[in-house]
């Protein structure tokens, strides 16, 4: 079993001062005679159970390029990860990583703040899927590349929900009061509310979002939500204590082997699409980082890696290098169609306004 | 030397008056660096952006959670005292040669880290777990009822996690009671109940007081139990602070919330000290 982001969060909160990323920040990210690429990653994102020594991808990369990989699970939360390094980044100091993989909206913040190096030589860049080729925050993909595709949908146990769930409305019906969980990720939870109201999260106004926060608060006050969590939802979902959960595709694929009754759907109103995004933090080694990105964008390398970690690959043709089962899985090879919608980019002011209302609605 | 007039600035020996300062210095430096300065910084942050309105908004924004936090901590403290006192009494007064063994039985489980112990509770309490199964079998829990994500789960875990901090101070204060007083009481026609109420209990109050503080204060600030065993309706102040402190725009409000939490705890403790009259007992 892979390590969930939540487990990592707990550990890191206890040992924050000693976490590898802090230690890494003390040493310089590059240099020396041997070439290295130092990667700050989310948990459960590398084959070989997150252990670079066991990872076929890392082994193949080092064999092909001669570059050693210093792989550190240093991201447990977009905001926390960024806050940890924002002081150094503002001063233009290197943070000790050559690659980081925040979620796209946070990568957009990094790019807007000038905290990234432009990508170097990445010939395989052309293999990125069309849906993610021209984001507003980096239209020519000169500063970032998607690492993974994450779908936000609904996982549920039909016997515990009293029937099939096909829509977001179903998830919020009174019969499921206190039995469902939603996510602390604003763009997912508010995205769902907007979709339910027939508003596209790709175009919603701030007022639409604030209204969605109010509605969410009403549902919460009525006791609809068992819990509002980050990766923590997985524990109660895998034990069957939660009947249905707003959830992330790769997580569900990861536990489905142990929970054969658990079903996964993209709701009829639509689901949310996001991607964690590779960037080169200011001061990072552009040469080794670009080599890593280029390696990941070879479909032959991307296919097996993403089949192992259960997330969607953003690389065209990656499915051809998967087994038949991996190729057939809609979780690993999502049909990128109109039903999956990415939340629109928010300006810094908009983001503060909506996040503030969201936290008030979901926590206080 | 005695009686000889003391010449000014004799040798390098520190003057009598400065000795306490030398002894205090390490503690003072530590406190200044890691308590006073951060506290000052927190106070400054709490006045950023909204200024004083950060404070006036604390109750309107977090009223429910603040109330819940104090109710949880209070119930947990009372329960810990109710469970801890008889146990401490037994160990101090009746355990004889098993005293050390029993004391270590109280302490040893706590060599395992806080987090692991709380996670273990989660495993015990989940829907298909042993505890819920047993309670359903006895019909104390309905078929769809659950223990996780209830007030009882969070309060129970708070009691469990802080119990030794209640037991140990009570044990110490009971153990040091002069046994001759207990012999004198029946000589003066006090029955067992009166001996307890008029001799033992008053003499052990400093222990109860210390134990209550050691339980109540950390319980007020705790977030691990509510995070792991509670649901949306069991969140405590600590959860709000831990979830959002890294969000830049929330920091002033949360700093104000931290100060209000400190102030409320301080008021509570002072009231408690007044009621118990511990100044005279100590």
Interface residues (C-beta under 8 A of the other chain):
Chain A: X10 X13 X14 X77 X79 X80 X83 X184 X220 X223 X225 X226 X227 X228 X232 X235 X236 X239 X240 X241 X352 X355 X356 X359 X360 X363 X364
Chain B: X61 X62 X64 X65 X113 X115 X122 X126 X127 X128 X146 X148 X149 X227 X231 X232 X233 X235 X239 X240 X242 X243 X244 X246 X247 X248 X249 X250
